């Protein structure tokens, strides 16, 4: 029921196409559809339940993807906005729409009579488990401080009131402040002050919205801390990736081809097609390629990649060569820029051709008007 409600809200906010794209990304990651997949949380540990509750949206970067980005750019780091997800405007919009629908539905849960706290406690558990991941030595403290079974007991006995809810939010933010770097701590203190005032002076009818807003803030702050920790780890391994990244990626590709001998299907088709075109246009010398001429290989590789960038349609996960799947967002961006620049150049060419003619017509009309005036 909750999944159906979320999907309906997502369809309303983002549209049917965005919902279909979301389902497609879930299938590609082996997660199934939200409307047909059984709730795996019923059979897994609570820690895994909470970590997967809001953290399994499509497009999350794998270790292979992170290593690839570091190999291309040793200064690469995750940003707060994408927070470890592959750069994709479509997926970013889908994730934003899903998150917004989730928090809106959470507000609706708390407006019920009696309120439903099931998913609220799952988010509290996700925040707690995220803190444990960042500071494993403090696991016992976090488990005691945010014991969801205790809060469930308070709910069942009708003892949960607004003061308790506000105290929970304050306790979570206080622990996050303890764990943050000085710059982040100052940032959190500034933004939390305003939100804390809103919680203190909140009328009863606005409490569901205010509480969910505070809980979303706590989770967002945790995700920022996760990004900071991940970037710190990336800096530590950047040099290792620079030295051994190629071997690392080759090992991943070898595993894929061994588990699926037919994995490399589109790549040879793409190479063959480009080869035929380049030879036909006499821009590539096949004999030099056979001899292993490095410069000829570079020219051919550039032509092959350029064929994807200049194609009429951008590459997608379904038609992208397998060896370039880690660069698909980069190829899509280059494709967009190329065609935008092509269109802009065409418009400038038209204007440069038409403008002199228009000026001549205007000058002629002005001269004729002056002649008639005299």
Residue, then its C-alpha position, 0 to 999 in steps of 0.5 A: x500500500x505504501x509503495x503504491x501511494x509513493x508511486x502515485x505521488x511520484x507519477x503526479x510530480x515527475x510524470x509517467x515517463x520519469x516513473x518508467x525510467x525509475x523502474x528501468x534503472x531499478x531493473x538494471x540494478x537488479x532491484x525489481x519494481x517498487x510495485x511488484x517487488x516483495x519487501x525484502x526488509x521483512x527477511x533481512x536484518x534491521x541494519x540492512x533494512x534501514x541502510x536500504x530504505x532511502x539509500x538505494x535509489x538508482x544510479x549510485x556509483x559503484x567501486x568500479x565507477x569511483x576507481x574509473x573517475x579517480x583514474x581519469x582525475x586524481x582530484x575527483x571528489x563527490x559533491x553534496x548534491x549528487x552524493x555518490x550517484x552517477x551524474x545524470x539530469x534524468x536520474x537526479x530529477x527522478x531521485x528528487x521527485x521520489x524523495x519529495x514524494x516520500x517525505x510528503x507521504x511521511x507527513x500524511x502518515x503522521x496526520x492519520x488518526x492515530x498517526x502511523x510511525x512505522x516509516x518514521x522509525x525506519x528513517x530514525x534507524x537509518x540515521x542511527x546506522x549511518x552514524x554507526x558506519x561513520x563511527x563504529x567505535x560508538x556503536x553501543x552508544x548509538x544503539x542505546x541512544x536511538x533504540x527504535x524498539x523503545x520508541x515503538x513501545x512508547x508509541x504503542x502505549x500512547x506516551x509519545x508526545x511532541x516534546x519527546x519528538x523534538x528531544x529526539x531531533x535535538x539528540x540526533x543533531x547534537x551527535x552529528x555536531x560532535x562527529x562533524x569537521x569544524x567547517x561542517x559543524x559551523x554550517x550545521x549550527x547555523x542552519x539548525x538554529x532556524x529549524x529548532x526555533x520552528x520546532x519550539x513554536x510549532x502549533x499542533x496542526x503543523x507538527x507533522x510537517x515540522x517533524x518530517x522537515x527536521x527528520x529530513x534535515x537530520x538525514x541530509x546532514x548525515x549524507x553530507x557527513x558520508x560524502x565528506x568521509x568518502x572524499x577523505x577515503x578517495x584522497x587516500x587511495x587516489x595515488x594507488x588508483x593512478x598506479x594500478x587503476x588500469x589493472x583494477x578495471x581490467x580485473x573487473x572486465x575479466x570477471x564480467x566476461x568470464x561470468x557472461x562470455x557474450x557480455x562484449x557484444x555491442x563493442x565489437x559491432x561499434x568498432x567494426x562499423x567505425x572501421x568500415x566508415x573510416x577505411x571507406x573515407x580513407x582516414x585510417x590505414x588498416x595495415x598500420x593498425x595491424x602493425x600496431x602503430x600507436x598513432x594510428x590506434x589513437x586516431x581510430x579511437x578518437x574517430x570511434x568516440x567521436x562517432x558516438x558524440x556526433x550521432x543523431x541520438x545520444x548513447x543509452x545503457x541499452x546501446x552504449x559499447x560495454x567498454x564505455x559504460x563507465x563513461x556514459x554520462x560523460x558521452x551524453x554530456x558531450x553529445x548534448x554540447x556538440x549538438x547545441x554548438x552545431x545548432x548555434x553555429x547554424x543559426x549564426x551562419x544564417x544570421x550572417x548571411x541574412x543580416x547584410x541583405x536586411x541592412x541593404x533593404x533597410x538602407x534602400x528603403x531609408x534612401x527612397x523615403x528621403x528622396x520622396x521627402x525632398 
